[in-house]
């Protein structure tokens, strides 16, 4: 891809991303190559490249028969994504939660403060960025680049997940900010049990068998961290 085509792809990606995250394009809406190419005055190959990038970010889903459309997560997909993120971040809290610094807590507080200033629907892209920045801080507690890469792959569909949560659960900005603030309160205690429970509840709130699932994920994160510690000692 030459530099001009790359620039055009980036422009289309930014424009369509904004339309999706602002609610102008809704989950399930079709994204047809020819009309998009005509609208932006670009080639169909450039349009397909832009749609591929949006698919990689989790905002677009491509069906071989029906073409591309704005991602609509099913209930099962949303639940699975939340559980995987909950387990991963519960693990990082287990590994690094006791040593969490004041600067780390300040970084989390800043994201929550910015969430409070978001006005829907125009600030949804900013709200999503705040959410990603918040959870990246927690993911970084694990001190592992490999683990952070795994977290990043799960985050590709976070925009679609937040859209679904706001649509299905009728959440508003203040709800989302409050849920994140509850996680900070737990982390401030430096109590690993509280931290794990808080991040798990943050993700699986409202799912079936919530308490049993919280307990299971809590134990799984604790055991995984214990095995990791044993493995590290064995390598020394």
C-alpha positions in Angstrom: 0.0 0.0 0.0 1.5 3.4 -1.0 1.5 6.4 1.3 -1.5 8.1 -0.5 -3.6 5.0 -0.3 -2.6 4.5 3.4 -3.7 8.1 4.1 -7.1 7.5 2.4 -7.7 4.3 4.3 -6.9 6.1 7.6 -9.4 8.9 6.7 -12.2 6.4 5.9 -11.4 4.4 9.1 -11.6 7.6 11.2 -14.8 8.7 9.6 -16.6 5.3 9.8 -15.3 4.8 13.4 -16.7 8.1 14.4 -20.1 7.3 12.8 -20.2 3.9 14.6 -19.2 5.2 18.0 -21.5 8.2 17.9 -24.5 6.0 17.1 -25.0 7.4 13.6 -24.3 3.9 12.3 -26.0 1.3 14.6 -25.1 -2.3 15.3 -26.2 -4.5 12.4 -26.2 -1.7 9.8 -24.8 -2.9 6.4 -21.6 -1.3 5.1 -21.6 -1.8 1.3 -18.3 -1.3 -0.5 -19.6 0.6 -3.7 -21.6 3.3 -1.9 -18.8 3.9 0.6 -16.3 4.2 -2.2 -18.5 6.7 -4.1 -19.2 8.7 -1.0 -15.5 9.2 -0.2 -14.3 9.3 -3.8 -12.0 6.3 -3.4 -11.4 3.0 -5.1 -13.3 -0.2 -4.0 -10.0 -1.8 -3.0 -9.2 1.1 -0.7 -12.6 0.8 0.8 -12.2 -2.9 1.4 -8.8 -2.2 3.1 -10.6 0.3 5.4 -13.3 -2.2 6.3 -10.7 -4.8 7.1 -9.0 -2.4 9.5 -12.4 -1.7 11.2 -13.0 -5.5 11.4 -9.6 -5.9 13.1 -10.7 -3.2 15.7 -13.9 -5.1 16.3 -16.2 -2.4 15.0 -17.1 -4.3 11.8 -18.0 -7.9 11.1 -17.6 -9.4 7.7 -19.9 -12.2 6.6 -18.9 -13.9 3.3 -22.6 -14.0 2.1 -23.9 -10.7 3.4 -20.9 -8.5 3.4 -19.7 -6.1 6.1 -21.9 -4.7 8.8 -21.5 -2.8 12.1 -20.6 -5.4 14.8 -23.5 -6.6 16.9 -22.3 -8.8 19.7 -24.7 -11.6 20.7 -25.4 -12.1 24.4 -23.1 -15.1 24.5 -20.3 -13.3 22.8 -20.6 -10.3 25.1 -20.7 -12.6 28.2 -17.6 -14.6 27.0 -15.7 -11.4 26.3 -16.5 -10.0 29.7 -15.5 -13.3 31.4 -12.2 -13.5 29.6 -11.3 -9.9 30.4 -12.4 -10.4 34.0 -10.1 -13.4 34.4 -7.1 -11.8 32.8 -7.4 -8.6 34.9 -8.1 -10.5 38.1 -4.8 -12.3 37.4 -2.9 -9.0 36.9 -4.4 -7.7 40.2 -3.3 -10.9 41.9 0.2 -10.4 40.6 0.6 -6.7 41.1 -2.2 -5.4 43.3 -0.3 -5.3 46.6 2.4 -3.1 45.1 0.0 -0.7 43.4 1.4 2.8 43.6 -0.3 6.1 44.3 0.6 7.3 40.8 -1.2 4.2 39.3 -4.3 5.0 41.4 -4.1 8.7 40.3 -4.0 7.5 36.6 -7.2 5.5 37.3 -8.9 8.4 39.0 -8.1 10.7 36.1 -9.8 8.4 33.6 -12.9 8.2 35.8 -12.9 12.0 36.2 -12.8 12.3 32.4 -15.7 9.8 32.0 -17.9 12.1 34.1 -17.4 14.9 31.6 -18.5 12.9 28.6 -21.8 13.8 27.0 -23.6 11.2 24.9 -23.7 10.4 22.1 -21.1 12.8 20.8 -18.4 11.8 23.4 -18.8 8.0 23.1 -15.4 7.7 21.3 -13.8 9.6 24.2 -15.7 7.4 26.8 -14.4 4.3 25.1 -10.8 5.6 25.1 -11.1 6.4 28.8 -12.4 2.8 29.4 -9.5 1.3 27.5 -6.9 3.5 29.2 -8.4 2.6 32.6 -8.3 -1.1 32.0 -4.8 -1.0 30.4 -3.5 0.4 33.7 -4.9 -2.7 35.4 -3.6 -5.0 32.7 -0.1 -3.5 33.1 0.0 -4.6 36.8 0.9 -8.1 35.5 4.3 -6.8 34.4 4.2 -8.9 31.3 4.3 -7.8 27.6 2.9 -11.1 26.5 0.0 -10.8 28.9 -0.6 -7.2 27.8 -0.7 -8.3 24.1 -3.3 -10.9 25.0 -5.3 -8.2 26.8 -5.0 -5.9 23.8 -6.5 -8.6 21.5 -9.5 -8.9 23.8 -9.9 -5.2 23.7 -10.5 -5.0 19.9 -14.3 -5.3 20.4 -14.6 -3.1 23.5 -16.4 -0.4 21.4 -19.0 -2.9 20.4 -19.3 -4.2 24.0 -19.9 -0.7 25.4 -22.4 0.0 22.7 -24.3 -3.2 23.6 -24.1 -2.5 27.3 -25.5 1.0 26.9 -28.2 -0.2 24.5 -29.3 -3.4 26.3 -28.7 -2.5 30.0 -29.7 1.2 29.6 -26.5 2.4 31.2 -25.5 6.1 31.2 -22.2 7.8 31.6 -22.6 8.2 35.3 -23.3 4.5 35.7 -20.2 3.6 33.8 -18.0 6.1 35.8 -19.4 4.8 39.1 -18.7 1.1 38.2 -15.0 2.1 37.5 -14.8 4.1 40.7 -15.8 1.0 42.6 -12.8 -0.9 41.2 -10.5 1.9 42.3 -11.9 1.8 45.9 -11.1 -2.0 46.0 -7.6 -1.5 44.7 -6.9 1.2 47.2 -7.2 -1.4 50.0 -4.3 -3.4 48.5 -6.4 -6.4 49.5 -6.1 -8.9 46.6 -9.4 -10.7 47.4 -11.3 -7.4 47.2 -9.5 -6.3 44.1 -10.2 -9.6 42.3 -13.8 -9.5 43.3 -14.3 -5.9 42.2 -12.8 -6.3 38.7 -14.8 -9.5 38.2 -18.1 -8.0 39.3 -17.3 -5.0 37.1 -17.3 -7.2 34.1 -20.0 -9.8 34.8 -22.6 -7.6 36.6 -26.0 -8.9 35.7 -24.9 -12.2 34.2 -26.6 -15.4 35.2 -25.3 -17.0 38.4 -23.2 -13.9 39.1 -22.0 -14.8 42.6 -21.0 -18.4 41.6 -19.2 -17.1 38.5 -17.4 -14.4 40.6 -16.2 -17.1 43.0 -15.0 -19.4 40.2 -13.1 -16.7 38.3 -11.6 -15.4 41.6 -10.2 -18.9 42.4 -9.0 -19.4 38.8 -7.1 -16.1 38.8 -5.6 -16.9 42.2 -4.5 -20.4 41.2 -3.0 -19.2 37.8 -0.9 -16.6 39.7 0.3 -19.2 42.2 1.4 -21.6 39.3 3.1 -18.6 37.7 5.0 -17.9 40.8 6.1 -21.5 41.2 7.2 -21.6 37.6 9.3 -18.4 38.1 11.0 -19.9 41.1 11.8 -23.1 39.2 13.5 -21.1 36.4 15.8 -19.3 38.9 
